[in-house]
Amino acid sequence: VDLKECLQSAEFISSSDGNFKVLEDGSVYTTSALSLSAEKKTFTILLKDIQEQVEKKIHVDLVEEEKKTLNTRHARDTVLKRTKRRWGPIPSVMIENSLGPFPLQIQQVQSDTAQNYTIYYSASGPGIDQDPKGLFYIERETGNIFATRAVDREQYPSFQIICFATTPDGYSPEVPLVHTIRIEDDNDNAPYFTQDLFEFCVPENSRPGVVVGKVIAEDRDEPYTLHTTLKYRIVSQTPPITPAFSLHGDTGVISVLLPQLDRELVPSYTLLVEVRDMAGQPFGLCTTGTVVIKIEDTNDNAPTFKQLQYETRVEENRVNVEILRISVVDLDEPGSPGSGAVYEIIRGNDDQAFEITTDKNTNEGILCVVKGLDYETAKQRILVIGVNNEAPYLLAPHSQQLSQSTSSVTVHVLDVDEGPVFKPCLLRLDVKECEDIGTAIGRYVAEDPETGNSEGIRYRIPPGQCNWVNIDDKSGEIRTVRVLDRDIGEMRRGQCNVTVLAIDRNGKTGTGTIQVCIVPGNKNFPRLTQTDYIMCRDRKPICLTAQDGDEAPYSAPFEYRINDRRLASMWKLTPHDDNSWYLSPKGDIPYGIYEIPVSVIDNGGKMGENIVRVNLCDCVTPSECDGRTRQLSGGNVTLGLWAILAMILGSLLLLLILITICGCCGAGVMHRQVTDDCANHNLIISNTEAPGEEVMDHNIIPLQNTCDQGGYGVKTGEQQTFEMVKGRGHTLESVKGGGHQTLGSVKEGGGQTMMDTCRYSYSEWHNFTHPRLGE
């Protein structure tokens, strides 16, 4: 019956008739031998969902099979025919490792055609004529199949042979039959572990239930049968104390059972485990294996000192010397971060005179003196030393917090005859730059540590040092022996260190250091970075910028002044920023070159003289100024060489133009004489550009004529008019200066175009004069 279709979430299944039992998959079984007294028996299957409170029923009718088949005669005949057919039997079964007796009959095949024919049977395939050969054979007349010996299922789980049915004359009334012989499994293989030895690790203090590992076993018998259903269990534990681990019987998973695993007590466990088939039944086959579980260390133990008090001695002024070794005990695994000791000085080391480190090989603490001790200051020092581990503490559940172990160390300082001591050991002296030679800049004396005074101590500076200062051998007074300059290569960042020796009556020596620091002075004059400038007709102010090699406060801000009164009335200076001022002219002064004396005064009062040369040029951009401007200095005007040369060349050019105009005037007279003869010609306008305004006069300029035509040009204001007369009529064309000019033609009489060639003479004149107009 289909339970899911009726109620998929059924939690309770029951039958109304105790003679029938229903399983969860819907299978219906009889619980006892059943005899139907009537043709039909009815019972009910009850399904319940307890959570949803749903209840459903399935009605089942049980009908006697014999009576049912009588009602369907055709179906009954078909079923009877198929069940009686013996040529296709169900697969044969042979138990492996069967004890016989052999030959052992395992099946019989028969053809229904044997009722009409004489049938002979034969077979071929694995186990007959193929490997393993001779394991089976079939009787020729009866069709009985026999096995000749026992078979191992693990080697041959099944065989497929082909059976033939033939008549004596070779006719095959049946199709060859493929028959399967299945070897039924026998529990002849014991399970075995996949490893000879299983090794696992688990940290100490792990909580119960933590998975340690899994053991795996296999069985060569048939899968999914009781022969391969395995069960695991722990047989024994070494050491034989409280069981520390549990083993899941079905999965082989090993987990922690003991609440506290302590590596310091038991570093490892050895388990003897068993695996048994047949679901662990006593008659099942079994095998044992070994499991080794190592307990990993965690830092659950604090280090402790072997001694709580130590004493040691050291001479005063000894530096970088080992004075004591301290040992600790740690129960954690040696060499691990959980046992590595880290020492620290908790008290008594305010001056950082001591230092303690760890010897990685022995795990001992090494106490050293890194600063010299003074017997006169303290005859003994008491230190408190603590110790921890490199790794943080991981405590067991419900355990108390670990406390830090400490130990005290008494250091006795031994008195030693010492040399003089400078106080301070480094004396800084600030000296102004360029100070006079022999200036006293300070005093540097030493004291005897035993007496506390400076009597009988002499001073000197060893050779080979910065020779800027010397010291008086008795008083310790320091004076300069050279002019101090911070820019000299011997000075490093404006300072020089000098070592001084102090020697007492017993020849003991002490050393000190004088640091001479040079304070910057006002030794450099401010200078302008640029003194030559060009100022065009826009008279844009010039930005003058100065620089000073000194440092503050002897450099910027600067003050600018014009020293010449006459030029100060023509030029003015206005501030821009600390370093720069603007220079600009007062009013409309003449073009020329001006040399202006400008003084720049720094913040310390030191003044630098500068000459600023300004070329006031009639130009738009400085690049157009060619330097031929008049030079103006102190209000006097002088002409330079290039200006004189330009005037001479201009005079020559003017003379040449006058000669040319005189020649053109003669041609104009000729033009007026022949005007009437040319009255019948038309006007032709030239597209040649007229001369510029610089050379054209407001009067009429006659143009030279090389033919029988007459012409003249008139320039009035911004408009130029050229009139050409030829033939019987006049045509007047006006062309704006600088505009586009066209060449016109007028047809005369019969329509022929007359080209005016007089423009070529004007072009020749223009080409000659135009390149010289600039000159």
Summary of the structure (lengths in Angstrom):
residues: 775
radius of gyration: 64.8
end to end distance: 127.0
largest distance: 167.9
contacts: 2186
relative contact order: 0.04
helix: 12%
strand: 39%
